C-alpha cells in the first residue's frame, strides 16, 4: 500500500502542474551539445531527462552508444545508465515533470544567409503546452539577438510565468566534457531569482567562473566570440593566398612572422573554416547590424572561397579534366566525425566541375560513397587534405602531388 500511495503522490497534480521528479530536461539532448551537457549534469548528481525527436539516437544512447565522436562520453554514459539518473524520451510531455528546461535548438541560416527562426518557433509552439508555471527555461544554443526576450514574451502570452535565461555553450566539439568544467559560463538573465537558479544549476559541474549578464549581452557575446574566431581564420587564409600568389613559401613567411615575436603568436595557420557554427553566427551578426557587417561579409567570402582558390590554382597548373582527385578527410575539422557544413564537400563539387574524378576518404565520417584510404592513395593523381586528421601525419607522400594547406603531412603546400 505504501508503494501505491507513493506512486499516486508522484502522479498527483498541483496548481502548478504535475509534481517534478526530474531535476531538468534537455530538449535536443542527443546532439553534440545536449548529450555531453546531460552526461556532465547527471555525473554531478542531477536527475536528467533527455528529450529528442530522433528515436534512433534515443535508442542508441539507451544502449550505451554515443552517436558521435566525443572524448570520454561513451564510458561516462555506460557508468551513468545503471544509476537511473538519465531518462530518455521523444515525448514532449516529459517537460511536465520538471521546473528546469534547457533548450538546445539552433538558429540556422537560410539560402540568403539570413537567420531562419521557423524551426525554433515551431519547436517552441510544440513545447509550450508542456512548460509549467515557475519553470526556468535556459536557451543553450546560439540564437539571434533578442530571442530570449521573445521566448519569455511568448510564454507569458500562453499564460505561463517562466524565467528565461540565455546560457550559451562555449565548447569545442570533441572536448565538451572537459570544457564544461573548465570554461567560464555566461548567464544572461533579467532577475536575481533567475540568476540564482541558473548559477546553482551550473555550479555543481564546476565551471571556472559564472559571469552574469543581461540576455542580450550574452546573446551578442556568443555571436561576437564565434565571429572573432571566424575572422581570425579569414585573415590567415587571406595571408596565405597573398603569399602563395607571390610565388613564395608561406611556411617561411609565417615563421618569420611568429618566431620569437609574441604579438603575432596568435596568428593561425591557413585551413578550412567550416562547421555548423562559425559561418552561421557571423551571418547572424551581419543580419543584426544595420550596415550588414562588411568585415564579416568579407571573412565569409575569403573562407568560403578557399576551396575554389585551391581548385583554380591546381587547374591553372595542369587541367583537372580526366585526372583523379583524392580528398583526405571530409569532416569539418580534424579528429571529428561531424561533416556538417564541411568545405571538403564544396572542394569535391568544384573539382568535379573541372572534370576531375573525385574520390574521398575519412576515418571517422561514415558514407557509402567513400573509399578506403589505401585506394585513394593508390589511384589519385593529386591528393588534397580536407581535414587534418592525425592519421595522415605518417603518410609517405614523397614525390606525390599533394595539397596540404593545414601542414598536417609536412609543410604547408599548394
Secondary structure, DSSP 8 states (H G I E B T S, - for coil): -HHHHHHHHHH-EETTEE---SSEEEETTTSTTHHHHHHHHHHTT--EEEE-S-HHHHHHHHTT--SS--TTHHHHHHHHHTTT-EEEES-GGGGGG-SEEEE-----B-TTS-B--HHHHHHHHHHHTT--TT-EEEE-S---TTHHHHHHHHHHHTT---EEEE------TT-HHHHHHHS-EEEE-SSHHHHHHHHHHHHTTT-S-EEEE-HHHHHHHHHHHHHHHHHHHHHHHHHHHHHHHTT--HHHHHHHHHTT-GGGTT--------SSSHHHHHHHHHHHSTT--HHHHHHHHHHHHHHHHHHHHHHHHS--TT-EEEEE--SSSTT----TT-HHHHHHHHHHHTT-EEEEE-SS---TT---HHHHHHH-SEEEESS--GGGTT---TTSEEEBSS-SSSS-B-
